[in-house]
Amino acid sequence: MKNRYLLMCALVVLVTVAFTLALYSKLPATIPTHWNGAGAIDGYGPRSYVFIHTALMVLLMLVWTVLPSLSPARFKVDTFSTTYWYICFVLVALLGYFQCVMVWGAYSPSMPINTAVFGGSAVFFGLLGNVMGKVRRNFWIGIRTPWTLASERVWYSTHRFAAKTIFTGAGVSLIGVLAGVPLWLCLTVLLAGPIVPAFYSLFMYRRFERSGNLEA
């Protein structure tokens, strides 16, 4: 499963680089590198900057490969290996998407960059939320609070809840972006998906603790 997802990640990198190289010579020497909340350009850099996401994709794949060997015995990722590598693929694909958006935004300045970025982010958040309930207790990914790491039961309850809030938040955010709702509001809804479960984990920890059902 690991090799399969690494191959898929490598294909994403290759497609992204191919798309970038196809347009690279047509890009201006100085390109937009950052946009504010209103979609106005507020940062510029050399066109070689478009490859920053390529470097991040490769780095992510390398780090993702090493992390399992660094996990403590009680927090191994082997128990959810398929989900672990699926998340790696989604994150690599998200970085590749960002690079393609940046390249196209430099090539075609009329593109609504913020709509593309926020809309795409919502889609990828939805893909992550869809599998969050399958993530088992570990040190690297998920809702890692003192309460989820301290209790398997709290971790399980929190991540089942997080699967719903992240997926729902992503869906509502995407609809908002497409409907022209202010982007700051869409971003707030999107970020609430993973933030709310962090507070929920404390609530569940206290609840299980009071009832005597807390499992370490």
C-alpha positions in Angstrom: 0.0 0.0 0.0 2.9 2.4 0.8 4.5 1.9 -2.6 1.2 2.3 -4.4 0.5 5.7 -2.7 4.1 6.8 -3.1 3.8 6.0 -6.8 0.6 8.1 -7.0 2.3 10.9 -5.2 5.2 10.7 -7.7 2.8 10.9 -10.6 1.2 14.0 -9.1 4.7 15.6 -8.9 5.5 14.7 -12.5 2.1 16.0 -13.8 2.6 19.2 -11.8 6.1 19.8 -13.1 5.0 19.0 -16.6 2.2 21.5 -16.4 4.6 24.1 -15.0 7.3 23.6 -17.6 4.7 23.8 -20.4 3.9 27.4 -19.4 7.2 28.4 -17.8 8.7 30.1 -20.8 5.5 32.1 -21.3 5.5 33.5 -17.7 6.8 37.0 -17.0 10.2 37.2 -15.3 8.5 38.5 -12.1 5.2 36.8 -11.1 2.6 37.2 -8.4 3.4 35.1 -5.3 0.8 36.2 -2.9 -2.7 37.6 -2.9 -4.7 39.3 -0.1 -8.1 38.5 1.1 -9.7 40.6 -1.6 -7.8 38.8 -4.3 -5.4 41.7 -5.0 -1.7 40.9 -5.6 0.4 42.0 -2.6 3.6 40.0 -3.3 5.9 39.3 -6.2 8.9 37.1 -6.9 11.0 35.5 -9.7 9.1 33.0 -11.8 11.3 30.2 -10.5 9.3 30.6 -7.3 6.6 28.5 -8.9 8.7 25.4 -8.1 8.5 26.0 -4.3 5.6 23.7 -4.1 7.4 21.0 -6.0 10.2 21.1 -3.4 7.5 20.9 -0.6 5.9 17.9 -2.3 9.1 16.0 -2.4 10.0 17.0 1.1 6.6 15.9 2.4 7.0 12.5 0.8 10.4 12.0 2.3 9.2 13.1 5.8 6.1 10.9 5.5 8.3 7.9 4.8 10.5 8.5 7.8 7.8 9.3 10.4 6.5 5.7 11.0 10.0 4.6 12.0 10.1 7.4 14.7 6.8 6.5 16.3 6.7 5.2 19.9 5.6 1.6 20.3 2.1 2.5 21.5 1.5 5.0 18.7 2.5 3.1 15.5 0.8 4.1 12.2 0.7 0.5 11.1 -2.8 0.1 12.4 -4.1 2.5 9.9 -1.4 2.4 7.2 -3.8 2.7 4.2 -5.3 5.9 5.7 -1.9 7.3 6.6 -0.7 7.0 3.1 -3.9 8.2 1.6 -3.6 11.4 3.6 0.0 11.8 2.3 -1.4 11.6 -1.2 -4.1 14.1 -0.6 -1.6 16.6 0.9 0.8 16.1 -2.0 -2.1 16.6 -4.4 -3.1 19.8 -2.6 0.4 21.2 -2.9 0.4 20.3 -6.6 -2.9 22.0 -7.1 -1.6 25.2 -5.4 1.4 25.2 -7.8 -0.8 24.8 -10.8 -3.1 27.6 -9.6 -0.1 29.9 -9.1 1.3 29.1 -12.5 -2.0 29.7 -14.2 -2.6 32.8 -12.2 0.7 34.2 -13.5 -0.1 33.1 -17.0 -3.7 34.4 -17.0 -3.9 37.3 -14.4 -7.7 37.5 -14.9 -8.2 34.2 -13.1 -10.1 34.6 -9.8 -7.2 33.3 -7.7 -8.9 33.4 -4.3 -11.9 31.5 -5.6 -9.6 28.8 -7.0 -7.5 28.6 -3.9 -10.3 28.6 -1.3 -12.6 26.4 -3.4 -9.8 23.8 -4.0 -8.8 23.9 -0.4 -12.4 23.1 0.6 -12.4 20.1 -1.7 -9.2 18.7 -0.3 -10.3 19.4 3.3 -13.4 17.3 2.5 -11.2 14.5 1.3 -9.3 14.5 4.5 -12.4 14.8 6.7 -13.9 11.8 4.9 -11.2 9.5 6.4 -10.6 11.2 9.7 -12.6 8.6 11.6 -10.1 6.0 10.5 -7.1 7.7 11.9 -5.8 5.8 15.0 -3.9 7.3 17.9 -0.5 8.6 16.8 1.9 11.5 17.2 1.8 12.8 13.6 -1.6 13.4 12.2 -5.2 14.0 13.5 -6.6 16.0 16.4 -3.6 15.6 18.7 -4.5 17.2 22.0 -3.4 16.2 25.5 -6.7 14.5 26.0 -6.8 12.5 22.7 -3.2 11.3 23.2 -4.0 10.3 26.8 -7.0 8.2 26.0 -7.8 5.8 23.2 -11.5 6.3 23.8 -11.3 10.0 23.7 -9.2 9.8 20.5 -11.8 7.5 18.8 -14.8 9.7 19.9 -13.0 12.9 18.9 -12.0 11.7 15.4 -15.5 10.3 14.6 -16.8 13.8 15.5 -14.0 15.5 13.5 -14.8 13.5 10.4 -18.3 15.1 10.5 -17.2 18.6 11.3 -14.3 18.7 8.8 -16.3 17.2 6.0 -19.4 19.4 6.7 -17.2 22.5 7.1 -15.5 21.8 3.8 -18.8 21.3 2.0 -20.4 24.5 3.4 -17.2 26.5 2.6 -17.2 25.2 -0.9 -20.8 26.2 -1.5 -20.1 29.6 0.1 -17.1 30.2 -2.3 -19.2 29.3 -5.3 -22.1 31.4 -4.1 -19.9 34.5 -3.7 -20.0 34.6 0.1 -17.1 36.7 1.6 -14.0 34.6 1.6 -13.1 35.4 5.2 -16.4 33.8 6.3 -15.7 30.7 4.1 -12.3 30.4 5.6 -13.7 30.7 9.1 -16.1 27.8 8.4 -13.4 25.7 6.8 -11.0 26.2 9.8 -13.8 25.5 12.3 -13.9 21.9 11.0 -10.6 20.8 12.7 -10.6 23.4 15.5 -14.0 22.6 17.1 -13.0 18.9 17.7 -10.0 20.0 19.7 -12.3 21.6 22.3 -14.6 18.6 22.0 -11.8 16.3 23.0 -11.5 18.1 26.4 -15.3 17.8 26.9 -15.2 14.1 26.2 -12.2 13.5 28.4 -14.0 15.2 31.3 -17.1 13.3 30.6 -15.5 9.9 30.5 -13.4 10.8 33.6 -16.5 11.7 35.6 -18.3 8.5 34.6 -15.3 6.3 35.4 -15.1 5.1 31.8 -11.9 6.8 30.8 -9.4 4.3 29.2 -5.7 5.2 29.0 
